[in-house]
Amino acid sequence: MFERFFKILLSISVLSSPSYSFQANSSTLVTDNPKEIIDQVWQIIYREFLDYSGEYKAEEWIKLRKEILSYKYQDSEDAYIAINEMLTKLDDPYTRFLDPKEFNEMRIDTTGELMGVGIQISLDEETNEIIVVSPIEGTPAFFAGIKSKDIIVSIDGEPIKGLSIENTVKLIRGKKGTKVELGIKRENKLLIISLIRDRIEINVVNSRINNTDLGAKIGYLRLKQFNAKSPKEMSLAIKNLERHHPFGYVLDLRSNPGGLLEASIEIARQWINTGIIVSTKTKDGITDIRRAQNRALTNRPVVVIIDEGSASASEILSGAIKDNNRGILVGKKTFGKGLVQSVRSLSDGSGLTVTVAKYLTPSGKDINKNGIEPDISADLVLTDKSKLTNEDLGTFRDSQYVVAENTLLEKYRLESNTNSYKPRESNINFALKKLTKTYQFSYIQTSQE
């Protein structure tokens, strides 16, 4: 696998799955170049496609090859049209053809830079609507107030009902500094939101030490996305925070739409010393099991915050932490994306993303459409949610963080009678007990509002 994925972060970002796998050009059987590309795609689907919709029939796919290769194609554009028509028969929005320009942009995007408005989108398989997985923090979409689960109904005043993800992407993309207007349906209300396209550079990890009044230090890490930079940034952040000898950690995965599978596995290994991280299952039932490698960077307690915008690779990491009893999950049920796409390069520079597997948590849970439930449910409660700024995340103005920190301190107090961490040796037990009670009161009061 490409290491099995990346969502497509084009001008906007297109959520496809937890992972992609870039692989070499496919061998072909046809000498005529346009037909060669078509046959490459056909062969990849025949060998690797995992059907989860029930629409794929191998015998019909074999018949289709003879039919589609019987036609004459003038150029690559004709072949691309034929490929897209062929792929629609699979009824899988995540198995998609990318022309050379789109495919090159996809490769660039995995480096952590993208051009556009900064949203991850997905195609709802039941309603055929384009939905927002989450805005990318610090981008035009984020500052405009676009939210997870928003439904895009129009672009620049034109309805997009029935439009594919690819065509939606093309309409939203554009030059830096230009405007695009999105029609958003949210809770049966129609909102018109204007956005200015921009180049988006993503620093994927924010970290700091939160000092409590009574001396306990909490390491707070917010991971925004799983791209090629993520494992190194996370490693550096953990090592830096470890120098402060924190009481424990709060790992914030809220509105993290996922990204590279390999990035999620490497980051999981920084938190989990032993055990299974994730397994993938192909159409032939082959399960690839990925494990921790005894090189965790910390063994301090951790609480993970998740929400409806935590998807794919975020679900791999949070599922691994939960199933290995490495930490506690706080927040809301995750998005539920558990399909793996392999990304295959074709001989003319174009590419194909094809669903090849589904992933399972260490306990064998199938995440797709199901999501991961938190151990402790916690709402983001504010009088006006739009008033929660980026700077408020991970502070006492952030009600989910309050619950996470309270849970961290309570777990440590209940499970340990020794003070491996002693910021104030003479009265730490009294301090933590008092602090925990204070946080419990805050949470109960907030939940009742």
Secondary structure, 3 states (H helix, E strand, C coil): CCCCCCCEECCCEECCCCECCEECCCCCCCCCHHHHHHHHHHHHHHHHCCCCCCCCCHHHHHHHHHHHCCCCCCCHHHHHHHHHHHHHCCCCCCCEEECHHHHHHHHHHCCCEEEECCEEEEECCCCCCEEEEEECCCCHHHHCCCCCCCEEEEECCEECCCCCHHHHHHHHCCCCCCEEEEEEEECCEEEEEEEECEEEECCCEEEEEEECCCCCEEEEEEECCECCCHHHHHHHHHHHHHCCCCCEEEEECCCCCCECHHHHHHHHHHHCCCCEEEEEEECCCCEEEEECCCCCCCCCCEEEEECCCCCCHHHHHHHHHHHCCCEEEEECCCCCCCEEEEEEECCCCCEEEEEEEEEECCCCCECCCCCCCCCEECCCCCCCHHHCCHHHCCCCCCHHHHHHHHHHHHHHHHHCCCCCCCCCCCCHHHHHHHHHHHHHHHHHHHHCC
